[in-house]
Amino acid sequence: DQKRSVLHAILEAPVGRVDVFVTHLNWKLDEGWIRERQVKELARLVAAHADAKDFPPLLMGDLNAVPSSDEIRYLGGRTRLGEERSIYFADAWNYAPHKGPGFTFDSRVNEFAATYGEAPRRLDYIFIGGSLTKARGVPSNVGLAFHEPGEGIFCSDHFGVYADLNT
């Protein structure tokens, strides 16, 4: 009952072509099985449309799944979800110097999130495709964005994630 899409942008940057994929997966707590199907299709789309000659592809967005969920474990190469092969995207948050939980949905501080009565958790991600063996795309300066209210108001029930990427 939810329509979802993926935006694929090809950016011409000083480092060359950068493929960026942005999406918003199903949000319902009991729909992990749908998000599993969605991340498998995302992986296929990235493989079919990204040209990683210049820079690894980026996959980001509100994935509505915690790091230990099967859908996020699949993106990180820790499960195959029944596929013949596994894939690998590096989670930018794992490169954060502070290594806090990175809650992007935090009902303790965000009044919009508090209306749902759900526990704080990390649901939003920046993933970098490939093993980063050439050091291109290695994240640094990783953190949360929009995690403090502006004039007492949060812009969303989720916080954003940012990362600088090595070129």
VOMIGU-785900 format. One record per residue (C-alpha): residue in one letter; x, y, z. Coordinates in steps of 0.05 Angstrom, whole numbers, plus 5000, padded with zeros to 4 digits. Example, Ala and Ser with C-alpha at 12.3 -4.5 7.8 and 13.67 -1.06 7.14 Angstrom:
BEGIN
ATOM residu    X    Y    Z
ATOM      A 5246 4910 5156
ATOM      S 5273 4979 5143
END
This chain:
BEGIN
ATOM residu    X    Y    Z
ATOM      D 5000 5000 5000
ATOM      Q 5061 5046 4996
ATOM      K 5090 5071 4931
ATOM      R 5166 5076 4934
ATOM      S 5216 5099 4882
ATOM      V 5291 5109 4873
ATOM      L 5323 5172 4847
ATOM      H 5387 5160 4808
ATOM      A 5429 5223 4796
ATOM      I 5494 5224 4757
ATOM      L 5538 5280 4784
ATOM      E 5597 5308 4747
ATOM      A 5646 5324 4802
ATOM      P 5720 5342 4804
ATOM      V 5734 5268 4817
ATOM      G 5693 5247 4756
ATOM      R 5625 5216 4750
ATOM      V 5589 5199 4815
ATOM      D 5527 5156 4814
ATOM      V 5480 5173 4871
ATOM      F 5418 5132 4889
ATOM      V 5368 5158 4940
ATOM      T 5307 5122 4966
ATOM      H 5257 5115 5022
ATOM      L 5238 5044 5040
ATOM      N 5172 5020 5071
ATOM      W 5165 5046 5142
ATOM      K 5118 4998 5176
ATOM      L 5152 4961 5232
ATOM      D 5125 4893 5211
ATOM      E 5146 4900 5138
ATOM      G 5218 4878 5142
ATOM      W 5201 4826 5089
ATOM      I 5182 4881 5041
ATOM      R 5245 4921 5056
ATOM      E 5285 4857 5042
ATOM      R 5255 4854 4973
ATOM      Q 5267 4929 4964
ATOM      V 5342 4925 4982
ATOM      K 5353 4867 4935
ATOM      E 5322 4908 4879
ATOM      L 5363 4968 4900
ATOM      A 5427 4926 4893
ATOM      R 5405 4904 4824
ATOM      L 5391 4976 4803
ATOM      V 5458 5001 4828
ATOM      A 5494 4944 4793
ATOM      A 5456 4956 4728
ATOM      H 5462 5032 4725
ATOM      A 5524 5054 4763
ATOM      D 5589 5066 4726
ATOM      A 5640 5061 4782
ATOM      K 5700 5077 4738
ATOM      D 5711 5144 4771
ATOM      F 5681 5138 4840
ATOM      P 5641 5085 4878
ATOM      P 5566 5092 4875
ATOM      L 5530 5122 4934
ATOM      L 5465 5093 4962
ATOM      M 5429 5134 5014
ATOM      G 5364 5150 5046
ATOM      D 5312 5133 5098
ATOM      L 5316 5057 5098
ATOM      N 5271 5049 5159
ATOM      A 5312 4991 5185
ATOM      V 5361 4985 5243
ATOM      P 5434 4964 5230
ATOM      S 5421 4894 5257
ATOM      S 5362 4881 5210
ATOM      D 5369 4832 5153
ATOM      E 5358 4886 5101
ATOM      I 5416 4928 5127
ATOM      R 5459 4867 5139
ATOM      Y 5447 4848 5066
ATOM      L 5473 4916 5042
ATOM      G 5534 4908 5086
ATOM      G 5552 4838 5059
ATOM      R 5532 4800 5122
ATOM      T 5475 4759 5092
ATOM      R 5453 4737 5023
ATOM      L 5377 4740 5035
ATOM      G 5370 4678 4993
ATOM      E 5409 4708 4935
ATOM      E 5463 4668 4899
ATOM      R 5516 4720 4919
ATOM      S 5525 4773 4971
ATOM      I 5539 4846 4958
ATOM      Y 5577 4899 4997
ATOM      F 5565 4972 5011
ATOM      A 5606 5007 5065
ATOM      D 5563 5041 5118
ATOM      A 5591 5112 5127
ATOM      W 5570 5113 5200
ATOM      N 5621 5058 5216
ATOM      Y 5675 5109 5199
ATOM      A 5648 5161 5248
ATOM      P 5702 5179 5299
ATOM      H 5652 5183 5356
ATOM      K 5619 5116 5341
ATOM      G 5556 5134 5379
ATOM      P 5491 5099 5362
ATOM      G 5475 5150 5308
ATOM      F 5401 5152 5323
ATOM      T 5367 5187 5265
ATOM      F 5298 5174 5296
ATOM      D 5301 5197 5368
ATOM      S 5236 5203 5406
ATOM      R 5273 5228 5468
ATOM      V 5291 5295 5436
ATOM      N 5250 5302 5372
ATOM      E 5178 5321 5385
ATOM      F 5157 5295 5316
ATOM      A 5188 5227 5330
ATOM      A 5158 5226 5401
ATOM      T 5087 5225 5373
ATOM      Y 5099 5153 5349
ATOM      G 5119 5126 5418
ATOM      E 5176 5085 5388
ATOM      A 5246 5074 5414
ATOM      P 5305 5115 5387
ATOM      R 5342 5080 5330
ATOM      R 5384 5091 5268
ATOM      L 5343 5087 5204
ATOM      D 5379 5133 5156
ATOM      Y 5443 5116 5119
ATOM      I 5497 5134 5070
ATOM      F 5527 5072 5037
ATOM      I 5587 5072 4991
ATOM      G 5590 5016 4940
ATOM      G 5649 4969 4935
ATOM      S 5707 4951 4980
ATOM      L 5739 5020 4978
ATOM      T 5806 4988 4963
ATOM      K 5829 5048 4923
ATOM      A 5812 5093 4982
ATOM      R 5764 5133 4939
ATOM      G 5700 5145 4976
ATOM      V 5726 5129 5045
ATOM      P 5682 5169 5093
ATOM      S 5709 5219 5142
ATOM      N 5677 5274 5183
ATOM      V 5613 5232 5191
ATOM      G 5556 5257 5234
ATOM      L 5483 5275 5243
ATOM      A 5450 5333 5208
ATOM      F 5389 5372 5230
ATOM      H 5392 5339 5298
ATOM      E 5381 5404 5335
ATOM      P 5317 5444 5330
ATOM      G 5317 5510 5292
ATOM      E 5278 5561 5332
ATOM      G 5251 5503 5374
ATOM      I 5226 5463 5314
ATOM      F 5255 5401 5280
ATOM      C 5249 5397 5205
ATOM      S 5228 5323 5205
ATOM      D 5217 5263 5250
ATOM      H 5285 5238 5225
ATOM      F 5354 5269 5228
ATOM      G 5400 5268 5168
ATOM      V 5468 5238 5160
ATOM      Y 5528 5272 5128
ATOM      A 5598 5249 5108
ATOM      D 5658 5276 5072
ATOM      L 5685 5225 5023
ATOM      N 5758 5218 5003
ATOM      T 5773 5232 4931
END
